[in-house]
Amino acid sequence: MPFVRMPGVVGKVYVPEEQPLDKKKHNCKDCFACQHCSDDRCNLCRGKKALSERKEKMNNIKDIVHVCIKFDMLGEKRMEQFLREGIRPEIAIHGGVLDSVPLSEFRRIAELFRSRGLEITLHGPFIDMSPGSEDTLIRAASRQRFEQLLKLIPVFQPRSVVCHAGYDEKRYGFFRETWLENSLAFWQWFAGRLQDAGTRLMLENVYEHYPENIRILFENLQKYGAGFCLDIGHCKVFSRSSLKTWLESLGTFLGQLHLHDNAGLQDEHLAPGKGILDFPFLFQWLKEHRDRPPFITMETHREADLYPGLTYLQKIWPWEPLSL
């Protein structure tokens, strides 16, 4: 049991010999010789270490998962929170914002995130958008909106741009072939422009009953770099197919996840873990079929659900180390 000299300490310090593992209460690297302290004392020390490890893992989760927020909700308070806490945004941009916000303001917001090293994804406009419409004027209006969005791509330099695939059997079922033809032409144009700008289109499921409703889009958009954004909440509420069916059908094209929870009746956008969705199955399937996760966005609608959702994802995260 030697006395040793340590940098910055006058004299010598007694360092007991490390005891074999079987003589210790816990496998603590900080304890050279176990004094068989009370459980309360051990728990105090070990609890601090566990808290530190949880904080480190939470920071890693925030380095991976994007959090969706509408552009017009990025006021001073939320903007400060995202920047202070290192939250990567998926910025949702709707038509009103495209019409009313000057390019200089978009640049200011993008630069604030970029200055903190926070990568961005974008969510394109979707209200009343109908790229597959039979009406030429409606398609032209949709294209105009997306031409406005294209001007923001060099500003935000997003990793991906999420848009709704937009098929609804009740609205388009009676002219499905025309809808597919028009949609494919529209998304080939848009995905190609995004690819040229160095980013990717991700088409998201919403009201589609079956993955086959939109599979043909992904089969024909691969050369443009487009991928599938699986919204697990929409699957539960609107789809007539199981999550497993969606994964088996479109898993090859999967490029992004939108994660939120619900009770199976309404599109509530709760924090993951607060509803009935089977996130462990989703993550286990992904772990078995790919070495790395796709892009991931947590799409909760309530500010209070932010950290409960991230904490839940941290618990079920199957990839080690945390990576994307």
C-alpha positions as CSV (number, residue, x, y, z in Angstrom):
1,M,0.0,0.0,0.0
2,P,2.3,2.8,-1.2
3,F,2.5,6.4,-0.6
4,V,2.8,8.2,-4.0
5,R,3.5,11.7,-5.2
6,M,0.7,13.4,-7.1
7,P,1.0,16.5,-9.3
8,G,-0.1,19.7,-7.5
9,V,-0.1,18.0,-4.1
10,V,2.6,18.7,-1.4
11,G,4.0,15.6,0.1
12,K,2.9,12.0,-0.5
13,V,-0.6,10.6,-0.8
14,Y,-1.7,7.2,0.5
15,V,-3.2,5.1,-2.3
16,P,-4.6,1.8,-1.1
17,E,-4.2,-1.3,-3.3
18,E,-7.3,-2.0,-5.4
19,Q,-9.2,-5.0,-4.1
20,P,-10.4,-7.9,-6.2
21,L,-13.8,-7.4,-7.6
22,D,-15.4,-10.1,-5.5
23,K,-14.5,-8.2,-2.3
24,K,-16.4,-5.0,-3.4
25,K,-20.0,-4.2,-2.9
26,H,-20.1,-2.6,-6.3
27,N,-17.8,-2.5,-9.3
28,C,-16.8,1.2,-8.8
29,K,-13.6,2.4,-10.4
30,D,-13.4,5.3,-8.0
31,C,-13.1,3.1,-4.9
32,F,-9.6,1.6,-4.4
33,A,-10.5,-0.3,-1.3
34,C,-14.1,-1.0,-0.4
35,Q,-15.0,0.1,3.1
36,H,-18.4,-1.5,2.9
37,C,-20.2,1.8,3.3
38,S,-23.8,2.0,4.1
39,D,-26.2,1.6,1.2
40,D,-27.3,5.2,1.6
41,R,-23.7,6.4,1.1
42,C,-23.1,4.1,-1.8
43,N,-26.4,5.2,-3.5
44,L,-25.5,8.8,-3.1
45,C,-22.2,8.4,-5.0
46,R,-23.5,6.0,-7.5
47,G,-26.7,8.1,-8.1
48,K,-24.6,11.2,-9.1
49,K,-22.6,9.0,-11.5
50,A,-25.8,7.6,-13.1
51,L,-27.2,11.2,-13.4
52,S,-24.1,12.3,-15.2
53,E,-24.3,9.3,-17.5
54,R,-28.0,10.1,-18.2
55,K,-27.2,13.7,-19.0
56,E,-24.5,12.6,-21.4
57,K,-26.8,10.2,-23.1
58,M,-29.5,12.9,-23.3
59,N,-27.1,15.3,-25.0
60,N,-26.3,12.5,-27.5
61,I,-30.0,12.0,-28.2
62,K,-30.3,15.7,-28.9
63,D,-27.3,15.4,-31.3
64,I,-29.3,12.9,-33.3
65,V,-33.0,13.7,-33.1
66,H,-34.6,16.7,-34.7
67,V,-37.6,18.4,-33.1
68,C,-40.3,19.8,-35.3
69,I,-41.4,23.4,-34.8
70,K,-43.4,25.8,-37.0
71,F,-41.3,28.7,-38.4
72,D,-43.9,31.2,-37.0
73,M,-43.5,29.6,-33.5
74,L,-39.7,30.4,-33.5
75,G,-40.3,33.5,-31.4
76,E,-37.6,34.8,-29.0
77,K,-38.5,32.3,-26.2
78,R,-38.5,29.1,-28.3
79,M,-35.5,30.2,-30.4
80,E,-33.5,30.8,-27.2
81,Q,-34.5,27.4,-25.9
82,F,-33.4,25.6,-29.1
83,L,-30.1,27.4,-29.2
84,R,-29.3,27.2,-25.5
85,E,-30.2,23.5,-25.2
86,G,-28.7,22.4,-28.5
87,I,-31.9,21.2,-30.1
88,R,-31.8,20.5,-33.8
89,P,-34.9,21.8,-35.5
90,E,-37.2,20.5,-38.3
91,I,-38.7,23.8,-39.3
92,A,-42.2,23.5,-40.8
93,I,-42.9,26.2,-43.4
94,H,-46.5,26.8,-44.6
95,G,-47.9,29.1,-47.3
96,G,-48.6,32.1,-45.1
97,V,-44.9,32.2,-44.0
98,L,-43.7,31.9,-47.6
99,D,-45.8,34.9,-48.5
100,S,-45.1,37.1,-45.6
101,V,-41.6,36.5,-44.2
102,P,-38.7,38.3,-46.0
103,L,-35.7,36.3,-47.2
104,S,-33.5,38.3,-44.8
105,E,-35.4,36.9,-41.8
106,F,-35.0,33.3,-43.0
107,R,-31.3,34.0,-43.4
108,R,-31.1,35.4,-39.8
109,I,-32.8,32.3,-38.4
110,A,-30.7,29.9,-40.4
111,E,-27.5,31.6,-39.4
112,L,-28.4,31.4,-35.7
113,F,-28.7,27.7,-35.9
114,R,-25.6,27.3,-38.1
115,S,-23.6,29.4,-35.6
116,R,-24.3,26.7,-32.9
117,G,-23.6,23.8,-35.2
118,L,-27.2,22.7,-35.2
119,E,-28.2,21.0,-38.4
120,I,-31.7,21.6,-39.9
121,T,-34.4,19.6,-41.7
122,L,-37.4,21.3,-43.3
123,H,-41.1,20.3,-43.5
124,G,-42.7,21.7,-46.6
125,P,-46.2,23.2,-46.9
126,F,-49.1,20.7,-47.1
127,I,-52.4,22.5,-46.3
128,D,-54.5,22.3,-49.6
129,M,-51.4,21.1,-51.6
130,S,-52.4,18.6,-54.3
131,P,-49.5,17.8,-56.7
132,G,-51.6,14.9,-58.1
133,S,-54.7,16.9,-58.8
134,E,-56.6,16.4,-62.0
135,D,-57.1,20.2,-62.1
136,T,-54.2,22.0,-63.8
137,L,-54.8,25.2,-61.9
138,I,-54.5,23.4,-58.5
139,R,-51.3,21.7,-59.6
140,A,-50.0,25.0,-60.8
141,A,-50.7,26.6,-57.4
142,S,-49.0,23.7,-55.6
143,R,-46.0,24.0,-57.8
144,Q,-45.8,27.8,-57.1
145,R,-45.7,27.1,-53.4
146,F,-42.8,24.6,-53.8
147,E,-40.9,27.0,-56.1
148,Q,-41.1,29.4,-53.2
149,L,-39.7,26.7,-50.9
150,L,-36.8,26.0,-53.2
151,K,-35.6,29.5,-52.7
152,L,-35.0,28.6,-49.0
153,I,-32.9,25.5,-49.7
154,P,-29.6,27.4,-50.1
155,V,-30.5,29.5,-47.0
156,F,-31.2,26.6,-44.6
157,Q,-29.0,23.9,-46.3
158,P,-31.3,21.2,-44.8
159,R,-30.4,17.6,-44.5
160,S,-33.8,16.6,-45.8
161,V,-37.1,18.2,-46.9
162,V,-40.2,16.3,-45.7
163,C,-43.4,16.6,-47.8
164,H,-46.7,14.8,-47.6
165,A,-47.2,12.1,-50.3
166,G,-50.8,13.2,-50.3
167,Y,-52.8,10.2,-51.4
168,D,-56.3,9.9,-50.0
169,E,-58.6,7.2,-51.3
170,K,-61.8,9.1,-50.6
171,R,-60.6,12.0,-52.7
172,Y,-58.5,10.4,-55.4
173,G,-59.5,6.8,-55.6
174,F,-61.8,7.3,-58.6
175,F,-58.9,8.7,-60.7
176,R,-56.0,7.0,-59.0
177,E,-54.0,6.4,-62.2
178,T,-54.2,10.1,-63.2
179,W,-53.2,11.0,-59.6
180,L,-50.2,8.8,-59.7
181,E,-49.1,10.1,-63.1
182,N,-49.4,13.8,-62.0
183,S,-47.8,13.1,-58.6
184,L,-44.9,11.3,-60.1
185,A,-44.2,14.1,-62.5
186,F,-44.4,16.7,-59.8
187,W,-42.1,14.9,-57.3
188,Q,-39.6,14.0,-60.0
189,W,-39.2,17.7,-60.7
190,F,-39.0,18.7,-57.0
191,A,-36.8,15.8,-55.9
192,G,-34.4,16.5,-58.8
193,R,-34.1,20.2,-57.8
194,L,-33.4,19.2,-54.2
195,Q,-30.8,16.6,-55.3
196,D,-29.1,19.3,-57.3
197,A,-29.0,21.5,-54.2
198,G,-27.4,18.7,-52.1
199,T,-30.4,17.5,-50.1
200,R,-33.1,14.9,-50.2
201,L,-36.9,14.7,-50.5
202,M,-38.7,12.6,-48.0
203,L,-42.3,11.7,-48.7
204,E,-44.4,11.1,-45.7
205,N,-47.5,9.0,-45.2
206,V,-50.7,10.6,-43.8
207,Y,-54.1,9.3,-45.0
208,E,-52.8,6.4,-47.1
209,H,-54.5,3.2,-46.0
210,Y,-51.9,0.9,-47.5
211,P,-48.2,1.3,-48.3
212,E,-49.0,0.1,-51.8
213,N,-50.9,3.3,-52.3
214,I,-47.6,5.2,-52.7
215,R,-45.0,2.5,-53.2
216,I,-44.8,3.2,-57.0
217,L,-43.7,6.8,-56.2
218,F,-40.6,5.5,-54.3
219,E,-39.8,2.9,-56.9
220,N,-39.7,5.7,-59.5
221,L,-38.0,8.4,-57.4
222,Q,-34.9,6.5,-56.2
223,K,-32.6,7.9,-58.9
224,Y,-33.5,11.4,-57.6
225,G,-32.4,10.5,-54.0
226,A,-36.0,10.6,-52.6
227,G,-36.9,8.5,-49.6
228,F,-39.8,7.5,-47.4
229,C,-40.6,9.3,-44.2
230,L,-42.5,6.9,-42.0
231,D,-44.9,8.7,-39.6
232,I,-45.8,6.0,-37.1
233,G,-48.6,8.1,-35.6
234,H,-50.4,8.4,-38.9
235,C,-50.0,4.7,-39.4
236,K,-51.9,4.0,-36.3
237,V,-54.8,6.5,-36.8
238,F,-55.3,6.5,-40.6
239,S,-53.9,3.3,-42.0
240,R,-55.6,0.0,-42.4
241,S,-52.3,-1.8,-42.5
242,S,-50.1,-2.8,-39.5
243,L,-46.8,-1.1,-38.8
244,K,-45.0,-4.3,-39.7
245,T,-46.6,-4.3,-43.1
246,W,-45.5,-0.7,-43.7
247,L,-42.0,-1.6,-42.7
248,E,-41.8,-4.7,-44.8
249,S,-43.2,-2.9,-47.9
250,L,-41.4,0.4,-47.8
251,G,-38.5,-0.3,-45.4
252,T,-36.1,-0.4,-48.3
253,F,-36.9,3.2,-49.1
254,L,-36.9,4.4,-45.5
255,G,-34.9,7.6,-45.0
256,Q,-36.6,9.4,-42.1
257,L,-39.0,8.8,-39.1
258,H,-41.6,11.1,-37.7
259,L,-42.2,10.1,-34.1
260,H,-45.2,11.0,-32.0
261,D,-47.8,9.0,-30.0
262,N,-51.6,8.7,-29.7
263,A,-54.3,6.6,-28.2
264,G,-55.3,5.1,-31.6
265,L,-58.3,7.3,-32.3
266,Q,-57.0,10.8,-33.1
267,D,-53.7,12.3,-34.5
268,E,-52.8,13.7,-31.1
269,H,-49.0,14.1,-31.6
270,L,-48.2,13.2,-28.0
271,A,-44.7,12.5,-26.7
272,P,-43.5,9.0,-27.6
273,G,-44.4,6.7,-24.7
274,K,-47.6,8.6,-23.7
275,G,-49.9,6.6,-26.0
276,I,-50.2,3.0,-27.3
277,L,-47.8,2.9,-30.2
278,D,-45.3,0.1,-30.3
279,F,-42.0,2.1,-30.5
280,P,-39.9,-0.8,-29.1
281,F,-41.0,-3.0,-32.0
282,L,-40.2,-0.2,-34.5
283,F,-36.7,0.3,-33.1
284,Q,-36.0,-3.4,-32.8
285,W,-37.1,-3.9,-36.5
286,L,-34.8,-1.1,-37.5
287,K,-31.9,-2.4,-35.5
288,E,-32.3,-5.8,-37.2
289,H,-32.4,-4.4,-40.7
290,R,-29.9,-1.5,-40.7
291,D,-26.6,-0.6,-39.1
292,R,-27.5,3.0,-38.5
293,P,-30.8,4.8,-37.9
294,P,-32.5,7.0,-40.5
295,F,-33.0,10.7,-39.9
296,I,-35.3,11.0,-36.9
297,T,-37.7,13.9,-36.1
298,M,-39.8,14.0,-32.9
299,E,-43.1,15.7,-34.0
300,T,-44.9,16.5,-30.7
301,H,-47.2,19.5,-30.7
302,R,-46.8,20.5,-27.0
303,E,-43.7,22.1,-25.6
304,A,-44.2,20.2,-22.3
305,D,-43.8,16.9,-24.3
306,L,-40.3,17.7,-25.5
307,Y,-38.2,16.2,-22.8
308,P,-40.5,13.3,-21.8
309,G,-40.3,12.3,-25.5
310,L,-36.6,12.6,-25.7
311,T,-36.2,10.7,-22.4
312,Y,-38.3,7.8,-23.7
313,L,-36.4,7.6,-26.9
314,Q,-33.2,7.5,-24.9
315,K,-34.5,4.5,-23.0
316,I,-35.4,2.4,-26.0
317,W,-32.5,3.5,-28.3
318,P,-31.1,0.3,-29.7
319,W,-27.9,1.5,-31.4
320,E,-24.7,1.7,-29.3
321,P,-23.0,4.0,-29.3
322,L,-25.6,6.6,-29.9
323,S,-25.2,7.4,-33.6
324,L,-26.8,8.6,-36.8
